[in-house]
Amino acid sequence: MKRKKLRKEMLDDFYVFCYTESKHLKTQKYAKKRIKMINGGYNGSHQEFDSVVKAYWSKYGVHPKKYWYDIYCQSDGHYDPRYIPDTMWVSKILPYYNSLIFRKAYTDKNFLDRLFPMVAHPETVIKNMGGYFMDGSDNIISREAARDLCLKEDRIIFKPAIFSGGGGSIQFFEAGEMEPDTIDRYFDTYRTNFIAQRIVKQHPDLARIHANSLNTVRVMTFRYKGEIHVLSAQLRMGSGDAKLDNVTAGGCACPIKTDGWLQEKSVTRKSEWSDHHPSGLLFKDICVPSYEKVVEAAKKCHRTLPYFNLIGWDFAIREDGAPVLIEYNLMPDQNQVAGGPSFGDLTDEVLDEIFLKK
């Protein structure tokens, strides 16, 4: 029995290592690309970097690369050693605070309404779990019945239920586009583990920014010493003809202050700073409706997940002001370029725990 347990633990550790190593390489590659886009970023002197950043991290036996801080500190105009390189975030921080072996099962969108019954969700038309079709009440139905339910809808969105970050493989259908053959093709393409939902009707204050996309609030929460902290929050907004609010789809994300108002500037994927949305609205004039309800909903949901201490939440805000949970991420990205050091005033405590008190 001990040998079997040891083998399982080794396999679990190997899975986590492979996954985090893959993320490590991707973040490193993107950082080098980004530093070129911003013409070197802050690019402070090596003397300043050594005396501020290297000196801070030396007690942890860590030797961070300078280019990370040239990226993060571009708008600061000086080095702040509390920033955490993305490579360290994915290889050290997240594996320390989150049990990543459970990640795949816990982020299945088909289970979100069961995991978090205390918050609102988009209305489900059909689900497919393990090859079985279900209706919105989780009754198993035939493929034909699932297709018929989809054809009755005016607008519908299909999503993979597992690992669909960045808007990958999401498909929108309008009434005129939904034909039996179209739905069948989608079923055949994705085969299993997907969900079809009605489009959330968002709050008019968010619709006026960009009506084509569902603009969402991303909140990162951190459970530490029995308390749920909000590390960062940002409003993600679509632009142009995009139906998604992802920065990778051409949208933008602007940090949210604790009172719900946006900060003055956002930064795009191309590292361009702007004080206004392409629609012309100034970010500083936008207040996120029901922001305090979103924060409370994120904290309430987080309390039910003992395996994970760092979580990124995506909430839409319904017409009536109710937060609607769209998805959550157990390998959340940092928001340091626009939002400052991830752990803020908790940085010293957190790093001491990870590197010194293990």
KEZALO-758749 format. One record per residue: residue in one letter; residue number from 0; z negated, x negated, y of N, C-alpha, C, CB in turn. Coordinates in steps of 0.02 Angstrom, whole numbers. Glycine has a CB too. Layout:
BEGIN
R  code  pos      nz      nx      ny     caz     cax     cay      cz      cx      cy     cbz     cbx     cby
R     A  NUM       Z       X       Y       Z       X       Y       Z       X       Y       Z       X       Y
...
***
This chain:
BEGIN
R  code  pos      nz      nx      ny     caz     cax     cay      cz      cx      cy     cbz     cbx     cby
R     M    0       0     -41     -61       0       0       0       0     -43      63     -61      47       0
R     K    1     -40     -98      61     -42    -142     119      26    -173     133     -95    -196     110
R     R    2      61    -191      79     126    -222      87     176    -173     117     152    -248      19
R     K    3     174    -110      94     219     -59     121     204     -47     195     212       7      82
R     K    4     141     -45     212     122     -34     281     146     -92     325      46     -25     288
R     L    5     137    -153     299     159    -211     336     235    -211     346     138    -275     301
R     R    6     271    -192     293     344    -189     298     366    -138     350     374    -171     229
R     K    7     333     -80     351     350     -28     400     336     -53     471     309      36     387
R     E    8     279     -86     480     263    -112     547     313    -164     569     192    -141     547
R     M    9     336    -206     522     385    -257     539     452    -225     558     395    -304     480
R     L   10     471    -172     522     534    -137     538     529    -104     607     550     -85     484
R     D   11     471     -73     621     461     -42     686     466     -94     742     392      -6     688
R     D   12     433    -151     731     434    -204     781     506    -230     791     387    -262     761
R     F   13     543    -235     737     612    -259     741     656    -211     781     641    -270     670
R     Y   14     646    -146     769     683     -96     807     669    -103     882     665     -24     783
R     V   15     605    -108     900     586    -115     970     615    -179     999     509    -114     978
R     F   16     611    -233     961     638    -297     985     713    -291     999     624    -352     935
R     C   17     750    -264     952     823    -257     960     840    -214    1021     855    -227     897
R     Y   18     804    -159    1028     819    -113    1083     803    -146    1151     779     -49    1075
R     T   19     743    -176    1156     724    -206    1220     766    -267    1236     650    -225    1219
R     E   20     787    -305    1184     829    -363    1196     897    -342    1223     838    -404    1131
R     S   21     923    -286    1197     986    -260    1222     980    -240    1296    1009    -200    1180
R     K   22     926    -205    1313     914    -185    1382     904    -246    1427     853    -138    1386
R     H   23     870    -296    1400     857    -358    1437     923    -390    1459     816    -407    1393
R     L   24     969    -396    1412    1033    -428    1427    1074    -387    1477    1074    -436    1363
R     K   25    1072    -321    1471    1109    -277    1518    1081    -283    1589    1106    -205    1494
R     T   26    1015    -283    1595     985    -287    1662     999    -355    1694     910    -275    1658
R     Q   27     997    -407    1653    1011    -474    1679    1084    -480    1704     998    -527    1625
R     K   28    1129    -451    1665    1200    -453    1684    1211    -414    1748    1243    -424    1627
R     Y   29    1179    -355    1754    1188    -314    1813    1158    -348    1875    1157    -245    1803
R     A   30    1101    -382    1866    1070    -416    1923    1115    -469    1952    1003    -447    1902
R     K   31    1147    -508    1909    1192    -561    1933    1253    -532    1968    1214    -606    1875
R     K   32    1274    -473    1945    1330    -439    1978    1308    -413    2046    1356    -381    1934
R     R   33    1247    -386    2048    1222    -357    2111    1210    -410    2164    1159    -318    2098
R     I   34    1185    -468    2144    1170    -520    2194    1234    -543    2228    1135    -579    2160
R     K   35    1291    -538    2192    1355    -554    2223    1376    -500    2272    1409    -564    2169
R     M   36    1363    -436    2254    1382    -381    2297    1346    -383    2364    1367    -314    2262
R     I   37    1284    -409    2364    1245    -410    2426    1244    -479    2458    1173    -387    2412
R     N   38    1294    -520    2438    1303    -586    2469    1239    -629    2467    1325    -578    2541
R     G   39    1206    -627    2410    1147    -669    2401    1082    -635    2418    1154    -729    2442
R     G   40    1084    -575    2448    1023    -539    2464     982    -574    2517     982    -529    2403
R     Y   41     916    -574    2508     871    -606    2557     884    -681    2560     798    -592    2540
R     N   42     889    -713    2502     906    -785    2497     859    -828    2540     978    -796    2518
R     G   43     794    -818    2531     745    -859    2565     746    -930    2538     675    -829    2559
R     S   44     709    -973    2570     708   -1043    2550     672   -1052    2483     674   -1086    2604
R     H   45     688   -1106    2448     655   -1121    2385     581   -1138    2398     689   -1180    2350
R     Q   46     567   -1165    2455     497   -1181    2471     456   -1117    2477     494   -1221    2537
R     E   47     484   -1067    2512     449   -1003    2518     441    -970    2450     486    -955    2567
R     F   48     494    -971    2410     492    -941    2344     438    -974    2301     560    -945    2310
R     D   49     436   -1039    2302     387   -1076    2261     316   -1061    2283     400   -1151    2264
R     S   50     304   -1060    2348     236   -1052    2374     211    -980    2369     233   -1075    2446
R     V   51     257    -932    2370     237    -861    2369     244    -831    2298     279    -821    2418
R     V   52     304    -834    2270     317    -801    2207     294    -842    2147     392    -786    2201
R     K   53     316    -903    2143     298    -944    2086     222    -955    2082     333   -1012    2090
R     A   54     191    -965    2139     119    -975    2140      81    -913    2115      95    -992    2211
R     Y   55     107    -854    2133      75    -791    2111      79    -783    2035     108    -731    2146
R     W   56     138    -798    2007     149    -786    1936     125    -843    1891     223    -775    1924
R     S   57     106    -899    1920      87    -957    1879      26    -943    1835      73   -1017    1924
R     K   58     -20    -902    1859     -80    -889    1819     -64    -848    1756    -132    -853    1861
R     Y   59      -5    -816    1756      16    -778    1698      62    -818    1652      51    -714    1719
R     G   60      76    -879    1672     121    -921    1632     192    -896    1634      97    -923    1560
R     V   61     211    -863    1688     278    -833    1696     315    -870    1751     273    -757    1712
R     H   62     380    -881    1740     421    -917    1789     482    -873    1806     444    -987    1761
R     P   63     473    -826    1853     527    -779    1869     586    -814    1904     502    -723    1913
R     K   64     645    -785    1895     705    -811    1927     708    -789    2000     768    -787    1889
R     K   65     731    -833    2042     733    -820    2114     779    -761    2132     757    -882    2150
R     Y   66     835    -753    2095     883    -702    2115     853    -631    2113     944    -705    2072
R     W   67     804    -619    2069     773    -553    2067     741    -538    2135     719    -549    2010
R     Y   68     707    -586    2164     671    -574    2226     718    -575    2286     617    -627    2236
R     D   69     775    -608    2279     825    -603    2332     855    -532    2333     881    -655    2321
R     I   70     858    -500    2274     882    -431    2270     830    -383    2300     897    -411    2197
R     Y   71     768    -388    2275     716    -340    2295     695    -347    2369     655    -349    2252
R     C   72     695    -408    2394     667    -421    2461     719    -422    2516     630    -486    2460
R     Q   73     779    -398    2500     833    -400    2550     813    -363    2614     897    -369    2521
R     S   74     782    -304    2607     764    -266    2666     695    -284    2693     765    -192    2651
R     D   75     654    -321    2653     588    -340    2676     591    -398    2726     544    -359    2617
R     G   76     637    -445    2714     641    -504    2756     590    -557    2739     632    -484    2827
R     H   77     556    -549    2683     509    -600    2659     496    -586    2585     441    -598    2700
R     Y   78     471    -635    2550     458    -627    2479     391    -591    2467     457    -695    2444
R     D   79     393    -541    2423     333    -507    2400     329    -519    2325     335    -429    2417
R     P   80     279    -556    2301     277    -575    2230     261    -519    2183     227    -629    2221
R     R   81     242    -460    2209     222    -405    2166     282    -370    2134     182    -354    2205
R     Y   82     342    -384    2157     401    -356    2124     405    -382    2053     465    -374    2163
R     I   83     429    -339    2008     433    -356    1937     507    -360    1916     395    -304    1893
R     P   84     530    -417    1893     599    -423    1870     615    -370    1817     613    -493    1842
R     D   85     674    -341    1820     693    -289    1773     691    -314    1701     763    -263    1789
R     T   86     707    -378    1690     704    -405    1622     633    -403    1595     731    -478    1621
R     M   87     584    -417    1638     514    -414    1618     493    -341    1607     469    -447    1670
R     W   88     520    -297    1649     504    -225    1643     522    -198    1574     540    -185    1698
R     V   89     583    -215    1551     606    -186    1488     579    -224    1427     682    -186    1486
R     S   90     564    -288    1435     542    -327    1376     467    -333    1369     573    -396    1378
R     K   91     429    -325    1424     357    -334    1423     318    -271    1443     337    -390    1468
R     I   92     336    -244    1501     297    -189    1530     303    -125    1489     318    -176    1602
R     L   93     365    -102    1479     375     -39    1443     351     -42    1371     448     -20    1445
R     P   94     366     -95    1333     339     -97    1264     263    -100    1262     367    -157    1229
R     Y   95     231    -127    1314     159    -130    1315     128     -61    1325     135    -178    1370
R     Y   96     157     -21    1370     128      43    1387     157     103    1349     136      55    1460
R     N   97     215      95    1319     246     151    1283     259     132    1210     312     171    1316
R     S   98     247     180    1165     263     171    1094     336     188    1083     216     215    1047
R     L   99     379     139    1092     451     152    1094     479     176    1028     487      91    1116
R     I  100     443     164     973     468     186     908     473     262     904     421     160     852
R     F  101     435     297     947     436     371     947     486     399     997     367     398     961
R     R  102     518     355    1035     558     377    1092     612     427    1074     590     317    1124
R     K  103     650     413    1021     708     455    1004     689     527     990     745     426     945
R     A  104     636     536     951     616     604     933     588     642     993     564     602     878
R     Y  105     549     607    1034     515     641    1089     561     660    1147     460     599    1115
R     T  106     619     629    1152     664     646    1207     721     693    1187     693     583    1237
R     D  107     716     723    1129     765     772    1106     761     834    1151     754     791    1031
R     K  108     814     848    1188     814     904    1235     803     971    1200     879     906    1274
R     N  109     819     975    1137     809    1037    1101     735    1053    1090     844    1034    1034
R     F  110     692    1004    1100     620    1014    1090     581    1021    1156     591     957    1051
R     L  111     614    1011    1212     577    1009    1275     539    1073    1290     624     994    1331
R     D  112     569    1130    1275     534    1193    1289     473    1202    1244     581    1252    1280
R     R  113     473    1170    1185     415    1173    1142     362    1122    1162     435    1161    1069
R     L  114     384    1063    1183     337    1011    1204     302    1029    1269     373     944    1211
R     F  115     339    1061    1314     312    1075    1381     319    1149    1398     348    1031    1433
R     P  116     282    1192    1364     287    1264    1379     256    1283    1446     253    1305    1324
R     M  117     220    1235    1476     185    1249    1539     230    1245    1600     128    1201    1548
R     V  118     294    1224    1592     340    1220    1648     405    1259    1632     356    1146    1666
R     A  119     444    1272    1684     508    1308    1674     561    1259    1649     531    1341    1740
R     H  120     610    1287    1613     666    1249    1586     731    1286    1601     658    1237    1509
R     P  121     789    1251    1600     852    1287    1605     857    1337    1547     913    1238    1604
R     E  122     889    1394    1559     895    1445    1507     944    1421    1453     919    1512    1537
R     T  123     921    1422    1391     961    1397    1335    1006    1453    1308     915    1370    1280
R     V  124    1069    1436    1297    1116    1483    1266    1117    1471    1190    1188    1475    1296
R     I  125    1130    1408    1171    1127    1389    1100    1101    1318    1094    1197    1396    1066
R     K  126    1078    1301    1033    1058    1233    1016    1092    1215     950     980    1226    1010
R     N  127    1100    1150     941    1118    1126     875    1070    1070     857    1193    1101     872
R     M  128    1033    1079     803     984    1030     781     996    1013     708     911    1057     792
R     G  129    1011     950     695    1023     929     627    1080     966     594     961     940     586
R     G  130    1128     991     634    1186    1027     607    1177    1102     605    1200    1002     539
R     Y  131    1116    1127     619    1103    1199     619    1109    1227     689    1033    1214     590
R     F  132    1146    1282     696    1151    1316     760    1092    1364     768    1218    1354     765
R     M  133    1068    1368     830    1013    1414     847    1028    1449     912     945    1376     851
R     D  134     999    1508     921    1006    1543     985     949    1520    1031    1005    1620     975
R     G  135     944    1551    1089     894    1530    1138     823    1543    1117     906    1564    1202
R     S  136     813    1582    1064     746    1596    1038     732    1557     975     738    1671    1024
R     D  137     774    1508     960     766    1463     902     777    1498     835     697    1433     903
R     N  138     815    1553     836     835    1584     773     899    1550     747     847    1661     782
R     I  139     900    1532     684     960    1501     656    1016    1553     652     946    1472     585
R     I  140    1075    1534     676    1133    1579     678    1194    1542     650    1146    1605     750
R     S  141    1247    1578     640    1309    1547     615    1346    1512     672    1354    1600     582
R     R  142    1393    1470     653    1435    1437     702    1474    1489     742    1484    1388     667
R     E  143    1499    1540     709    1538    1591     743    1495    1629     794    1567    1641     692
R     A  144    1432    1644     775    1387    1679     822    1371    1634     882    1322    1700     785
R     A  145    1363    1569     870    1350    1522     924    1409    1519     972    1335    1451     896
R     R  146    1469    1518     944    1529    1517     987    1534    1581    1028    1593    1509     943
R     D  147    1518    1638     999    1522    1702    1035    1471    1704    1092    1510    1760     987
R     L  148    1412    1676    1081    1362    1675    1134    1386    1633    1193    1295    1647    1108
R     C  149    1419    1578    1179    1446    1536    1233    1501    1572    1271    1474    1470    1204
R     L  150    1543    1609    1236    1599    1643    1268    1577    1700    1314    1646    1669    1216
R     K  151    1516    1723    1306    1490    1777    1348    1467    1752    1416    1433    1812    1313
R     E  152    1459    1686    1424    1431    1657    1485    1485    1648    1539    1396    1590    1470
R     D  153    1463    1652    1602    1508    1639    1658    1514    1564    1671    1484    1674    1721
R     R  154    1458    1529    1669    1457    1456    1678    1408    1427    1628    1437    1437    1751
R     I  155    1425    1369    1602    1383    1339    1550    1389    1263    1552    1402    1366    1480
R     I  156    1337    1229    1533    1338    1157    1529    1318    1135    1459    1291    1125    1582
R     F  157    1358    1091    1429    1343    1063    1364    1316     992    1373    1407    1063    1318
R     K  158    1265     975    1335    1237     907    1339    1219     883    1269    1174     905    1384
R     P  159    1230     819    1256    1199     790    1195    1124     798    1202    1220     715    1185
R     A  160    1090     812    1147    1017     824    1151     977     760    1148     996     870    1095
R     I  161    1009     706    1123     973     643    1114    1011     587    1149     963     627    1038
R     F  162     975     549    1190    1004     490    1223    1066     508    1263    1021     437    1172
R     S  163    1058     547    1316    1116     565    1358    1105     541    1429    1128     640    1357
R     G  164    1069     486    1438    1054     461    1505    1117     444    1544    1010     400    1500
R     G  165    1112     450    1610    1169     434    1653    1223     486    1654    1198     370    1631
R     G  166    1208     545    1626    1258     599    1626    1312     590    1573    1290     603    1692
R     G  167    1301     544    1526    1352     532    1475    1368     592    1432    1331     475    1431
R     S  168    1432     607    1423    1456     659    1378    1436     730    1398    1432     646    1309
R     I  169    1415     740    1460    1399     807    1484    1465     843    1500    1352     805    1546
R     Q  170    1469     907    1482    1530     946    1492    1513    1013    1525    1567     957    1425
R     F  171    1547    1028    1581    1539    1092    1614    1597    1139    1595    1535    1083    1691
R     F  172    1581    1203    1588    1633    1253    1575    1623    1312    1622    1631    1277    1501
R     E  173    1678    1333    1654    1679    1394    1693    1707    1450    1649    1721    1385    1759
R     A  174    1699    1512    1671    1720    1569    1631    1793    1564    1610    1709    1633    1669
R     G  175    1837    1546    1656    1908    1543    1639    1927    1487    1592    1948    1536    1701
R     E  176    1882    1438    1584    1895    1380    1542    1870    1389    1471    1865    1319    1572
R     M  177    1830    1440    1461    1798    1449    1395    1840    1493    1350    1728    1478    1403
R     E  178    1876    1461    1306    1914    1495    1255    1885    1476    1186    1990    1477    1260
R     P  179    1896    1517    1135    1869    1500    1069    1888    1430    1046    1892    1550    1018
R     D  180    1951    1410    1057    1973    1344    1034    1937    1288    1072    2049    1337    1043
R     T  181    1924    1300    1137    1889    1250    1177    1819    1239    1152    1888    1271    1251
R     I  182    1783    1293    1139    1715    1288    1114    1714    1255    1045    1682    1357    1110
R     D  183    1761    1274    1003    1765    1244     936    1777    1169     939    1820    1278     895
R     R  184    1820    1148     986    1833    1076     994    1769    1039    1013    1888    1064    1046
R     Y  185    1731    1070    1057    1668    1037    1077    1621    1033    1017    1634    1077    1135
R     F  186    1615    1088     980    1573    1087     920    1595    1031     872    1575    1155     884
R     D  187    1660    1024     863    1686     974     815    1675     903     841    1760     986     803
R     T  188    1680     894     907    1672     827     935    1600     803     930    1693     827    1009
R     Y  189    1552     846     946    1482     825     947    1446     839     882    1446     859    1003
R     R  190    1473     884     842    1450     896     774    1377     918     768    1459     834     734
R     T  191    1331     880     797    1260     896     789    1220     871     848    1233     866     724
R     N  192    1160     900     856    1112     878     907    1139     883     978    1090     808     893
R     F  193    1154     945     999    1174     957    1068    1145    1024    1090    1251     957    1075
R     I  194    1152    1038    1154    1123    1099    1182    1170    1127    1235    1053    1087    1212
R     A  195    1174    1193    1240    1213    1226    1292    1165    1269    1333    1271    1270    1261
R     Q  196    1168    1261    1399    1121    1295    1443    1158    1328    1502    1069    1246    1469
R     R  197    1125    1379    1531    1151    1408    1592    1137    1361    1650    1120    1479    1606
R     I  198    1180    1363    1701    1171    1320    1760    1112    1345    1800    1236    1320    1803
R     V  199    1067    1300    1819    1010    1317    1861    1033    1332    1932     957    1259    1860
R     K  200    1011    1387    1960    1026    1403    2030     973    1370    2073    1029    1481    2042
R     Q  201     995    1318    2110     946    1278    2145     926    1307    2212     973    1209    2155
R     H  202     871    1281    2238     844    1303    2302     896    1292    2357     778    1265    2319
R     P  203     902    1340    2404     953    1333    2457     945    1270    2499     951    1394    2502
R     D  204     884    1245    2507     874    1184    2546     906    1124    2513     800    1171    2557
R     L  205     912    1125    2447     945    1071    2411    1019    1084    2403     913    1061    2342
R     A  206    1037    1147    2397    1108    1165    2390    1147    1147    2454    1116    1240    2375
R     R  207    1114    1150    2512    1149    1135    2575    1168    1061    2580    1106    1155    2635
R     I  208    1133    1018    2541    1150     947    2542    1215     936    2505    1093     905    2510
R     H  209    1219     963    2444    1280     958    2404    1278    1013    2352    1287     886    2370
R     A  210    1317    1065    2364    1313    1126    2322    1345    1117    2253    1346    1183    2358
R     N  211    1392    1069    2246    1428    1062    2183    1384    1033    2127    1488    1017    2193
R     S  212    1333     996    2146    1290     965    2095    1220     995    2097    1286     888    2106
R     L  213    1186     988    2040    1115    1007    2037    1076     946    2060    1094    1030    1965
R     N  214    1050     949    2121    1014     892    2150     942     892    2124    1016     895    2228
R     T  215     919     836    2100     855     835    2064     806     784    2093     867     820    1990
R     V  216     743     796    2078     689     751    2097     670     709    2037     627     791    2124
R     R  217     673     644    2045     651     598    1992     583     569    2011     704     540    1980
R     V  218     535     580    1967     466     557    1979     446     511    1922     417     617    1985
R     M  219     420     452    1939     393     408    1887     317     411    1888     417     335    1897
R     T  220     288     430    1831     215     435    1826     188     381    1780     195     504    1801
R     F  221     126     362    1793      94     307    1757      22     328    1741      95     241    1798
R     R  222       7     333    1676     -62     347    1656    -100     281    1652     -65     385    1587
R     Y  223    -152     275    1691    -190     212    1694    -263     228    1705    -162     166    1750
R     K  224    -304     205    1660    -377     215    1662    -394     289    1670    -407     175    1720
R     G  225    -359     330    1632    -374     401    1629    -346     443    1685    -446     410    1628
R     E  226    -309     413    1731    -281     450    1787    -205     445    1786    -309     424    1854
R     I  227    -170     499    1805     -98     498    1811     -79     482    1882     -67     566    1789
R     H  228     -45     425    1892     -22     404    1958      52     417    1966     -38     328    1969
R     V  229      74     433    2026     145     437    2043     165     369    2072     161     496    2093
R     L  230     206     332    2035     227     266    2058     284     270    2109     248     223    2000
R     S  231     330     316    2098     386     323    2144     417     392    2135     439     268    2133
R     A  232     453     414    2185     489     478    2181     551     472    2225     444     538    2204
R     Q  233     605     502    2202     666     501    2241     706     564    2229     709     439    2224
R     L  234     743     584    2281     789     641    2274     858     614    2258     790     684    2339
R     R  235     886     637    2202     953     616    2182    1002     671    2202     956     601    2105
R     M  236    1055     650    2237    1103     698    2266    1174     679    2248    1095     701    2343
R     G  237    1213     728    2229    1284     717    2216    1323     713    2281    1312     772    2172
R     S  238    1387     697    2275    1430     695    2334    1502     709    2314    1425     627    2370
R     G  239    1543     727    2361    1614     740    2348    1624     796    2298    1647     677    2322
R     D  240    1668     784    2250    1683     834    2198    1637     828    2137    1755     828    2176
R     A  241    1591     780    2138    1549     768    2079    1503     827    2064    1507     705    2089
R     K  242    1497     844    2000    1451     896    1979    1384     867    1956    1482     936    1922
R     L  243    1381     800    1953    1319     767    1934    1289     732    1994    1332     716    1877
R     D  244    1223     724    1993    1188     692    2049    1175     618    2037    1123     727    2063
R     N  245    1200     592    1981    1186     522    1963    1217     474    2013    1212     507    1894
R     V  246    1181     420    2028    1208     367    2071    1270     338    2039    1155     312    2083
R     T  247    1270     332    1972    1328     305    1937    1389     350    1942    1311     294    1863
R     A  248    1379     413    1960    1434     460    1968    1456     466    2041    1416     528    1941
R     G  249    1431     420    2083    1450     420    2153    1399     452    2199    1514     455    2160
R     G  250    1344     475    2172    1293     505    2213    1248     454    2246    1252     553    2173
R     C  251    1192     477    2273    1144     431    2304    1073     455    2289    1155     427    2381
R     A  252    1025     411    2297     955     427    2285     914     402    2343     930     397    2218
R     C  253     871     444    2371     831     426    2428     757     435    2412     851     468    2490
R     P  254     716     384    2425     644     390    2411     612     448    2448     608     325    2429
R     I  255     562     478    2415     525     534    2443     456     510    2463     521     594    2393
R     K  256     435     526    2524     368     509    2547     317     558    2516     364     510    2625
R     T  257     254     542    2521     202     583    2488     198     654    2516     135     549    2496
R     D  258     223     665    2577     222     733    2605     285     773    2589     213     728    2681
R     G  259     331     743    2549     391     780    2529     452     766    2571     377     852    2531
R     W  260     444     733    2628     502     716    2670     534     653    2644     480     707    2744
R     L  261     601     648    2653     636     589    2631     626     531    2680     711     603    2623
R     Q  262     631     470    2653     631     412    2697     696     410    2737     621     347    2656
R     E  263     700     364    2783     757     363    2829     822     340    2796     742     318    2887
R     K  264     818     297    2745     879     270    2716     878     272    2640     890     199    2740
R     S  265     938     276    2612     947     270    2540     995     212    2527     975     337    2508
R     V  266     997     190    2464    1041     136    2446    1085     160    2388    1002      71    2427
R     T  267    1149     144    2391    1196     166    2340    1200     115    2284    1265     177    2371
R     R  268    1239     132    2232    1249      87    2177    1283      22    2199    1291     121    2123
R     K  269    1322      27    2253    1356     -32    2279    1313     -70    2329    1422     -12    2312
R     S  270    1248     -53    2330    1200     -88    2374    1215     -77    2447    1199    -162    2358
R     E  271    1242     -20    2465    1255      -3    2534    1200      44    2559    1325      30    2542
R     W  272    1170      28    2616    1117      68    2645    1147     120    2693    1065      24    2682
R     S  273    1118     179    2693    1142     231    2738    1085     275    2760    1198     273    2703
R     D  274    1089     302    2820    1037     347    2845    1058     420    2839    1021     331    2917
R     H  275    1117     432    2808    1140     501    2802    1179     511    2737    1183     521    2863
R     H  276    1180     573    2715    1219     593    2657    1292     600    2679    1192     660    2625
R     P  277    1340     592    2632    1411     602    2651    1425     670    2683    1454     595    2590
R     S  278    1381     719    2672    1390     785    2704    1373     782    2778    1345     837    2670
R     G  279    1340     728    2799    1322     721    2870    1248     730    2883    1361     769    2911
R     L  280    1211     758    2836    1139     770    2846    1101     704    2847    1111     816    2790
R     L  281    1057     697    2896    1014     638    2900     959     645    2848     984     630    2972
R     F  282     946     592    2811     895     594    2759     826     609    2788     893     528    2721
R     K  283     811     582    2846     744     591    2875     732     664    2896     736     546    2936
R     D  284     786     705    2898     778     775    2916     773     821    2855     837     797    2960
R     I  285     771     791    2795     769     831    2734     699     829    2703     822     804    2683
R     C  286     673     888    2690     609     895    2656     621     927    2588     558     937    2699
R     V  287     594     898    2536     603     925    2468     558     986    2459     586     872    2414
R     P  288     587    1045    2447     546    1105    2438     503    1100    2376     590    1168    2435
R     S  289     442    1125    2380     395    1127    2323     381    1059    2294     423    1172    2269
R     Y  290     384    1007    2335     374     939    2308     305     932    2275     381     888    2364
R     E  291     254     961    2306     187     956    2277     184     990    2208     134     987    2324
R     K  292     224    1043    2198     227    1076    2133     262    1033    2081     262    1144    2139
R     V  293     313     995    2103     347     950    2058     299     895    2034     408     918    2093
R     V  294     262     867    2080     214     814    2062     162     841    2013     179     786    2125
R     E  295     136     899    2027      85     928    1982     114     943    1913      56     992    2013
R     A  296     177     968    1912     210     983    1848     220     919    1808     277    1018    1859
R     A  297     241     865    1841     251     801    1806     185     775    1777     281     749    1854
R     K  298     133     780    1816      67     757    1792      43     799    1734      16     758    1849
R     K  299      53     864    1739      30     909    1686      67     895    1621      41     982    1706
R     C  300     133     884    1626     172     868    1566     151     801    1537     247     868    1582
R     H  301     139     752    1580     122     685    1557      57     685    1517     116     636    1616
R     R  302      10     727    1535     -54     729    1501     -48     749    1428    -101     777    1536
R     T  303       8     779    1409      17     802    1339      49     749    1295      59     866    1338
R     L  304      65     690    1323     102     638    1286      60     574    1279     168     622    1320
R     P  305      18     570    1229     -27     512    1223       7     446    1206     -79     526    1172
R     Y  306      68     448    1178     102     387    1157     135     349    1215     153     404    1106
R     F  307     142     382    1272     182     353    1326     144     354    1392     249     391    1333
R     N  308     140     297    1424     102     292    1487     147     284    1548      55     234    1483
R     L  309     210     266    1538     258     261    1593     317     308    1578     283     188    1602
R     I  310     326     358    1621     378     409    1608     415     425    1672     346     473    1578
R     G  311     481     432    1666     522     456    1722     542     529    1709     584     412    1731
R     W  312     529     572    1758     541     644    1751     596     666    1798     477     685    1764
R     D  313     641     710    1775     692     739    1818     681     814    1823     764     724    1790
R     F  314     667     837    1883     655     908    1896     706     935    1945     583     919    1923
R     A  315     734     994    1929     771    1032    1979     721    1080    2011     831    1071    1946
R     I  316     741    1111    2066     697    1160    2099     736    1225    2106     673    1134    2169
R     R  317     711    1275    2072     745    1340    2067     745    1376    2134     711    1384    2014
R     E  318     786    1427    2140     792    1466    2202     724    1489    2228     837    1526    2191
R     D  319     680    1508    2181     614    1534    2201     563    1478    2213     588    1581    2148
R     G  320     584    1415    2209     539    1360    2221     505    1332    2160     488    1381    2269
R     A  321     517    1360    2101     485    1336    2040     518    1272    2015     486    1390    1986
R     P  322     479    1220    1997     508    1160    1967     536    1176    1897     456    1103    1962
R     V  323     594    1148    1882     627    1158    1817     638    1090    1785     695    1198    1824
R     L  324     608    1079    1727     615    1014    1694     684    1008    1663     560    1005    1640
R     I  325     722     958    1685     789     946    1658     786     897    1600     836     920    1713
R     E  326     752     841    1609     743     792    1556     690     742    1577     810     756    1540
R     Y  327     672     699    1531     626     645    1549     646     583    1511     553     664    1535
R     N  328     624     525    1535     647     460    1509     587     417    1492     693     425    1560
R     L  329     585     393    1431     530     350    1409     546     277    1415     512     366    1337
R     M  330     606     261    1441     624     192    1461     650     196    1533     679     161    1412
R     P  331     608     220    1579     632     231    1648     649     166    1684     580     270    1688
R     D  332     700     170    1726     717     114    1769     668     110    1827     790     120    1796
R     Q  333     662      51    1856     621      43    1916     660      68    1977     599     -31    1925
R     N  334     624      78    2031     656      98    2094     633      51    2149     638     173    2112
R     Q  335     635     -15    2134     604     -63    2179     646     -80    2240     590    -125    2141
R     V  336     712     -77    2235     754     -96    2292     739     -51    2352     828     -92    2273
R     A  337     732      14    2340     718      60    2395     645      81    2399     761     122    2387
R     G  338     609      75    2343     541     102    2341     485      52    2343     534     142    2281
R     G  339     500     -13    2343     447     -63    2343     423     -80    2273     390     -39    2385
R     P  340     374    -126    2267     348    -147    2201     326     -87    2159     289    -195    2209
R     S  341     346     -87    2095     335     -28    2051     262      -6    2049     358     -44    1982
R     F  342     216     -53    2041     146     -34    2033     106     -37    2098     113     -79    1983
R     G  343     138     -55    2153     105     -55    2218      39     -91    2217      95      16    2241
R     D  344     -14     -58    2241     -80     -88    2245    -112     -99    2176    -125     -45    2287
R     L  345     -84     -70    2124    -110     -79    2056     -82    -141    2022     -96     -18    2014
R     T  346     -36    -176    2055       1    -230    2022     -44    -283    1992      48    -262    2071
R     D  347     -93    -308    2029    -136    -361    2004    -174    -338    1942    -186    -383    2058
R     E  348    -202    -277    1944    -239    -251    1887    -195    -245    1825    -270    -183    1904
R     V  349    -136    -218    1835     -90    -207    1780     -69    -273    1748     -28    -168    1803
R     L  350     -49    -321    1789     -27    -385    1762     -84    -423    1728       4    -428    1817
R     D  351    -144    -418    1756    -202    -450    1724    -214    -421    1654    -265    -441    1767
R     E  352    -206    -354    1648    -216    -322    1584    -164    -345    1533    -213    -246    1591
R     I  353    -102    -348    1553     -47    -364    1507     -48    -438    1487      20    -347    1539
R     F  354     -57    -482    1536     -48    -554    1521    -113    -592    1509     -12    -586    1578
R     L  355    -169    -565    1534    -231    -603    1528    -283    -571    1482    -261    -612    1596
R     K  356    -282    -504    1476    -335    -470    1439    -312    -442    1372    -364    -415    1480
R     K  357    -248    -445    1358    -217    -419    1297    -268    -392    1247    -176    -473    1264
***
